[in-house]
């Protein structure tokens, strides 16, 4: 897989781009605080698909809580693959790059973000913002978050999430967060699609050659190696792109 910092930076770049181009009716942002919050959520959500991999950045972000959540997601993903596969599909015991690496999961994650506000109200939205703030901190600042340890990251995430909820009215409705979460997950899928193994974007609803679980892949010349030079180069590109977009946003404020 593409590494966590690359995913988070790609999510931030995608979030800054979408927040300034999507109509407000579709969950786009209308001011600098909203744009920054949108990008923060997409950066965090860009780590979300790797909940199917215990030991990943996202599974370690909130200690025991995300650890249990990761193992649960992995188990459910295995069940989904084995239950929906055909005779030509290989039964799996490991969940990584299966159910959470599809466009359907991106839509499902956005729907859950919507439901957090629609069902649980302000508490649901606040918890969601804290969660994605924590993921963004882990992904965007891996060295800082590792050096400070879990408790400090959690405290900063709580402060950031609560402050965002109290100061940015658009976050108090579920549309903007839901849009940002879906965008972040899609950014993750785009990043993993660049690797040699690809991702099962449309599985299991669109079969191919009798199989329901198959990966979309690019020509070998266009793929990157995990933790390789190309992966690090992509992280630098997305960092520069995010910085450039951020400067433009602040200049236009």
Secondary structure, DSSP 8 states (H G I E B T S, - for coil): ---HHHHHHHHHHHHHHHHTTS-GGGT---SHHHHHHHHHHHHHHTTGGGGGSTTSTGGGTTTHHHHHHHHHHHHHHHHHHHHH--TTS---S--TTSGGGSHHHHHHHHHHHHHHHHHHHHHHHHHHHHHHHHHHHHHHTHHHHHHH-HHHHHHHHHHHHHHHHHH-GGGGSHHHHHHHHHHHHHHHHHHHHTBTT-B-TTTTTS-BTTBS---B---GGG-B-TTSHHHHHHHHHHHHHHHHHHHHHHHH-
